[in-house]
Amino acid sequence: MKLLSQAVEFDFNLLRKYDRPVPRYTSYPPATELREEFAEIDFKAAIAVGNYKKTPLSLYCHIPFCETACYFCGCNTIITQRKALAEPYLEYLQRDIRQMASYIDRDRHVDQLHWGGGTPNYLSAQQVETLWETLNQHFTFAPDAEISIEVNPRFLERDYLFHLRDLGFNRISFGIQDFDPRVQAAVNRIQPEEMLFEAMGWIREAGFESVNVDLIYGLPYQSLETFKNTIHKTLKLEPDRIAVFNFAYVPWLKPIQRKIPQDALPAGQEKLDILQMTIAELTDNGYVFIGMDHFAKPNDELAIAQREGNLHRNFQGYTTKPESELFGFGMTSISMLHDVYVQNHKRLKSYYQAIDKGELPIERGVALSREDIIRRSIIMELMCQFQLCQNDIEEKYHLSFDLDFEGYFAQEKYDLRLLEADGLLHVYPHRIEVTPIGRLLIRNIASVFDTYLRHHQLDRFSKAV
């Protein structure tokens, strides 16, 4: 499948019209559909199917601890400087891994591993090695597996990075958010420019194969000019991937955000100007606009996967491993199998208690119907490739002659025509093609196929732009 041109057009009136809360579609159904009434037997049955098919694995370990709170953060974290708290968590995390591994065929190779948080480098070098050894004892890693970790540059040392690389980590990610000292102070994330450049220098010296950095627009005291300066400094770091997230100010969901001065947040038009500038600067400097908020160098695996039509999304965002099933370890982590999603307990005490009982520490989950799976394919194609071939969906899911795509999705095709009238996409007889302006509103387009959205409180989601 040929990918559309990455050129992006701006129509501020359209962006304002469609700037409303919608899911990010790292999954479909969205994580909001996971329910506590979920039956664990459905999860075990799904694991058995993956074992039979020898489906490859993607593993995630959640390290929730942070020494200080970043006021913009929406992650599930535990803020503490008492490093001793990590020791019992690590023990339970290892038990979680061992228990889950007992259900998974050892012949299923791991082609992707990611440690996130929180702050994974909250762990000591010895604790990192202990967790690493546990994973290697219970899973078989492919020789070319992607093994990545998030780090906080404020608590990073050169020797620690080299230790990660020696163990086998080959990809790394760290948050910049903004280079401006005033912005950093307002969100309690002070990290001088020299620190960030030093950290990148160590990462390159250690030989990591890929480096991702995160930026956020919409933070207090940001302006078009200050964020342009941040973009230029980021370009000097030459990361392989850049994620530029839209800050979602939702203090009713994340009380820590009440510490942010709301009157200092950039106005709507300023945010749109920042977004336009960011896309222009990054693409003019050789980065490929993958979609939504991700950019990558042309030779990066994300860009290659998108060109070849193999890009996918899961709970970790864009991925180059669409065929893998995701298993998450640790509190709040999510597992994403072909037709079942589950999430572990969010409260540390509940997570520990479940493991002590010999149970899988699942708090909630959802078993996908056939219709969910069909709609997921459509949404993921739109999110990742910005186009959809209806015949592919008909053939893949054996839609019959008397109930083809047009009949199955008659209401959705009508709704798409309304978006077409605004220039977000083109609807052809057997194909849907997103326009350049539509790429910025791809979540809105994908939401047309979301049957759950009408039942949601929309303020649970971030705005489209």
N, C-alpha and C positions, 0 to 999 in steps of 0.2 A: 504494500500500500504506500503510495507516494504521499509524503507529508506536505502540508500546505506551506506557503511562504510564511516566514516568521515575522514579516512586517506587521506592525501594530498601529492602528489608527485610533485617534482620540476624538470623541464627541462628548464634551462635558455634560451636555444636557441629558444624553442617554445614560451616561455613567451615574449621574445623580438620580435619574428615574429608577434605575435598577439596583441602586445601592441599598439593598435590604438584607436582612439576615437570611442566610441559607447555609445548609451543611457544606463542609469542605469535601465531602465524599472521598475520604480515605477508605471508606467502606460503603457498601450498600447491602442491607439496610444500615443506616447510620448507627453509631454506638448508643444513641438514645433509645434504640429499640430493644436493647438487651434487658431481660426481665429476670427477677429473682425466682420466679416459678420454674425456671429452666431445669430440665431433668439431666443430671450428670450422665446418665446412660446414653443419651444422644451424643454427647461429646466422645465417650469411649467408642461408640459405634463408628463415628466419623474417623477416629484415629485408626481403627481397624481397616477401614476402606483405604486410607492412605497407605497403610502397611502393605495391603494387597497390591496396590498399584505402584509401590515403591516411589511414592511422590517425594521429591527432595524437600529439605527442611530449611527454614529460616528461623533463627533463634534470637530472642530478645531477653536481656536481663535488665531489670529496673533497679537502679541504685537511687533511693529517694532522698538521700541526705544532702543538705547544703549548709555551709557555715553561716551565710547571711542570706536574707531574702531580697530578691530582685522584685521591685514593686509591679513590674509589667507582667510577671510570670503567671502562666495559667496551668503549669504542670502540677502533678501530684508530688509534693515535696514534704520533707521533715526538716525544719530549720533548727539546727543545734550545732554547737561547737564541742559537744561532748563526744569525742571520737569513739569512746568506749561503746556507744550505742550501736555502732556498726558491726561489732563482733557477733552479738546474738543474731542480728539480721542476716549476716553472712552465713551463719550456721543453718538458719531456717531456709535460706535461699538454696543452699546446697541440698538440703533434704527435699525441697520442692523439685529441684532438677532430677535428683535420683528417683523420686516417686514417679514423675512424669515419664522419665526415660524408660521405666519398666514397662510402659504400655506401647512404646515406639520401637519398631523394628530397627535393629542396629545397622541393617543394610541400607537404610535410607540416609543418604549422604547430606551433610549440612553444607549448603553453598553460600550461606550468608549468616553472619552473627553480628549483633549490634548491642552495645551497652549504652543505656541512656539514663536519664534522671530528671530531676536531681543533678548531682555532680558525681559521675563515676570516679573521678580522680580524688574524691573524698577518701576513698580507700587507700590504705598504705600499699607500697609496692609488694609486700608479702601477701596482703589480703588479695590483691589483684592476681597474684600467681596462684594462690589457693583456689580461687574461683575458676581461673583458667584451667587448672589441672582437673577440677571436678567435671567441667564440661567435656574435656578431652577424654576422660575416663568413660563417659557414658554416651558419647556421640562420635560418629565417624565423619571427619571433616574432609571435604573435597580438596585436592591439592591447590586449586585455584580459588578457594573460598574467599569471599569478601568479609573481612573482619574489621569492624569499625567501632569507634568509641567516641563519646562526647567528652570534652574536657573544659574546665574553667581556667582560662589563662591566668587568673589572679592567684591560683593555687597550684602552679605548675613549675616544675624544675626540669632542667636538661636531662639529668640522669633518669628521672622518672619516664620521660618520653622515650629514651633509648631502651629502657626496660620493657615498655609496651611493645616497641618494635621488635625487640629480641624474642619476646614471647610469641609473636605472630600477628599482632595488629598491623594492618596495612592501610587503613583509612581512618581519618580523624576529622572531628568537627568541633568548632568552638564559636561562641557567640561574641560578636562585636557590638551589635545593636546600633551604636552611634559613637563616633570619635569625639564628639563635642563634650568638653568637661561639664558644662552646665546641664546638659541632658543627662549625662551619666550620674551626676549628683542627684538630680530630681527622681531618678528611678533606682537609686541606691546600688549602682553598678559602676563603681569607679575603677577604671583600668586605663592607665596612661598609654598614650600612643606608643611610647618606647617599649612598654611591656608587650603590646600586641605584636610589634615587629620582631621583638626578641623571641617570642613564642613561635612565630612563623619560621624564623631562622632555625630554631632548634628542630622543628618538625621537618623542614627540608633537609637539614643535616642528618637526621635520623633515617631518612629515606622512605617516608610514608608515600604510598603510591597516589593517594588522592586526599585533598584537603578541602573541606567545606566550611564556609563561614556564614553566620546568620546576621542579618540586619533587620531592624524594625523601623517602619515609618509610621508617623502619627503619635510619637512620644512628645511629652511636654517640652516646650521651648525649641522644637524643631522648626526650621523654615526651609524654603526652597534652597536658599544659599548655603545654609549650614549643612544640609543633608547632601548637597552636591559636593561639598568638601569631604564629607564622609565617603561618598562614592569614589572620589578620586584617590583617597588614601587606601581604600579597599582594593582598587585596581592595582596599586603599587605592590600590594601583598601577593598578587597573582594567584588567588585560590583557584582550584579546579571547578568548584561549584559555589554559587552564591544563592542563598535564600533571602528574599526580602519580604518579610511578613508585615501585614497590615495589623497595627495594634488595635485589639478589641478592648475597649474600655467598658468592662462589665462588673462594676464593684458589687452589684447585687449577687453575682455569682462568685467573684473573687474578692473578698473583703480587703485583702492587702492593697488592692488598687485605690482604696480610699486615701492612701497616703500620697497619691499623685495629685498635684494641683490641677484640677479640672479646667480652670480658666486659662491654663498655660498650654492646653492641647491645641494643635493647629486646627484651624477651621476646615470645613469640608473641601472648599475649593483649593486651599493650600495643600491639603493631602493629595488631591488629584494632580495638582501641578508637580508635587514631589514624585508621584508615581510615574507620570509622563516623562519627567526628566530622568528618572532612574532607568526606565526601560531604554530610553534613547542612548544614555551614556554607556550602559553595559553592552547593548547590541552594537553600538558604534565602535566599541573596543573589542569586538570579536566574540562576545559571549552569545550563545544561542538561548533564546527565550523558550524554555521548555514548556512553560504554562503556569498560570496562576501567579506564583511567587518564586519560581525557580529558574535559575540561569546556569549554564554550564559551558565550558570550553568545547569547541566542535569535536575534539578527539576524546572527550569524556564519555564514559559508558552510557550516561543518561541521554546525551545527545545522539549517540549512535543507535541506542535502542529505540528512540523516538523515530529516527529516520527509517529504521527497518520495521517499524510497526510493532515492536515488542515491549514498549513501555507499559507499565502497570502502576496501580496504586494500592497500597494497603495501609494499615494503621500507622506505619512509619513514614508515609508520604509516597513519593515516586520511587519506584524500584525497577531494577532491570531483571528481576527474577519472578516473572509472572506465574510460573508453574509451581513455585514453592508454597508449602503450607507453613504458616507462622505460628510458633509456639512461644508464649511469653512466660517468663519466670519472675517472681517477686510480686510485692503488693501492687495492686492496680493494673498490672500488665495484662495485655489482651492477646489471646490466641485466635487465629483466623484460619480455619480450615475451609475446605471447599464449600461445605453447606452448613457449617456451625461456627459461631463466634462465641467466645466466653471471655469474661473478665474476672480476674482475681479480686479478693477482698481489698477494699480501699483502706480499711482501718487496720493498723499494725496488729492490734490485739486479736482481731478476728482472723487475720491471716495466720498468725502463730497457732491459734486454737485449732483451726482446721487441719494444719499439718500435724499437730500433736495427736489428733484423732485418727491419723492415717488417711485423711480425706484429701482429694484434690481441692486446693484452696479457692474454689470457684464461688463467686458471689452472685453472678447473674450471667445470662447467656441468651442466645436465640438460635433456633434451627430454621434454616432458610427453606422456603418453599420453591417449587420449580419456577414460579413467576418471579420470585425474588432474584433467582439466579439469572433469569433472562434479562430482567431490568438492570441487574448489576453489570452484565456484559455491555449493555447499551451505554450506561452511564460511564463506565470505565473507558470505552472507546472514545466517547466524546471528550472526556477529561484529558485523555492521554494523546489522542491522535487528531482531535478537533474535526473529525468527520466520522460518518457511519455508513456502511454499506448494508442496506436492509437485507439483501439476499444472503449475506454471510450469517445474519441472525436467523433467518428462516432455515437455512441449511444446518446450522449448528444445533438448533433446538427443535428441528423437525416440525416446524409449523406447517400445517396441512394446507392443501389448496383452498379449502373453504374457510380457513382462518389464517391468512397470511399476515405479514407485518401490518399492512394497511388496515385489515380488519381487527387485528389484535390491539393495535394502538391508534384507533380512530380518533379518540379524544385527544391524545397526545399530538397527533399530526395536526389537528385543528389548532391546538395551543401553540404549536411551533410556527404556524402560519402568522400568528399575531407577533411573534418575535421576528419573523422574517420581514414583516411590514416595517419594523424598526431597524432593519438592516443587520441583525445579529447573526443571521444564517441564511443559507439558500436551501430550499427544499426541492429536490429533483425527484423524478418518478421513482427511483430506487436508491436514492442517496441523500444524505444530509451533510452539508458542508458549512462549517463555522466560518464567518467572515473575520477579518482582522480585528474589528472592534468587538466582535463577539467573543474573541479569545479572552478578553479582559472580564467578560461576564459569563464565562463557561459554567460556573456553578449555577447561575440562573437557568441556563439552557438545560443542563443536566437535571435540574430539579423538576422539569416537566414530566420526567419519567418516574418521579419519586411519589409513590402512592401514600407514604407515611406522612409526608410533609403537612398535609392539611389538618392533621391531628396534633401538631406540635405547638408549643409555645415558642414563637420564633425568637424571642429574646435569649434563647439558649444557644443560638448560633451567632457567629461573627458576621458582620456585613460583607457583602460581596467584594467591595473595593475600599 
